[in-house]
């Protein structure tokens, strides 16, 4: 009870006291880090998380997997971008214990429990299609996963790579994003964003990428 008082005596979170249930608070009070508690309070409020969903996020150490800049933006109630709260690494269930992982296998693992994958990405993500066919010039190309974020009103292109991130990966996904913007997106919708899910990130590839709508995230099979 003392810890509950210490957390909610802070003016920044006092107004949230009635927005969560006691079951939520029991989970939150097991956390020692004050900033981590505030993060999960904000996420629970903004995403209307159930007690079970909150428990899963805490269990998967989501707070520690979110970029520090994004945590700060959330705690300061700053405007977030669609990609801000996507964790790194992204946890993907490997229920069949595949040892040799190809891009097709990785896609299959995601599709086996697409609701869980969308929850892992964050708020507002919905699934449109895998292997989404587009035609660039006279050749057909296939987007690994095409999603839509309802909250941010934008399409989300996801490309899967089982290697280290390479500069040609950003060029590929940028072309797909531009295609969606020019041929599918409506004037009321925001620009398409891109997520490259890869075996190993390379900070310099993203650092020098000319499009800040693209992020890279490693995957971890469990």
C-alpha positions, 0 to 999 in steps of 0.5 A: 500500500505504501508503494501504491501511495508513492507511485500515485502521489505523483501528479503526473499519474494521479489522474490515471488511478481510476482508469485501471483495475486492482488486478492491473495494480497488483502486476505493476506493484511487482516492478521495482523501477518507477519509470517502468511502472509509468511506462506500463500504466501509459501503455495500459491506458492508451491501448486499453490492455486487459490484465492478461495482456499487461501480464504478457507485456511485463513477462516479455520484458517489453519495457526493456525492449523499447528504445529509450527515446520512445520510452521518454516520448511516451512518459512525457506524453509527446506525439508518437510515431507508428514505429516508436513503440515496436520492441527490439527484439521482436519475439516470435513463437517457434512452436515447431522448433524449426532449426533451419530458418528461411524467410518462408519459415519465418513468415510461416511462424508469424502467420501461425499466430498472427494476432500474437504477432500484431500484439507484439508490434503494438497498438492498432496493427491489423493484418491485410495480406502476406505475399502482397503482389504489386507490379513495378515496371513490368515485374511483379514483386511480393511484399512479405507482410502488408499491415495497416495501423488503424490508430495512425491511419497508415499502411505498414510494409514488413519485410523479413530477412534472416541475415544481417541488415544490408543497405539493399534491404532499405532500398527494397522496402522503400520502393514498396512503401512508395508504391503503396503511397502512390497506388493504394493510399488515399489522401486522408491516410498518412504515409506508409511506414516500413519495418525490416525484421532481420536476424541482426541489425546494423545501426549504420544502415539505418543511420544513413538511410534517407527515409526515417519512416523505416526501422529495423528490428531483430527477431528472437525465436522462443 
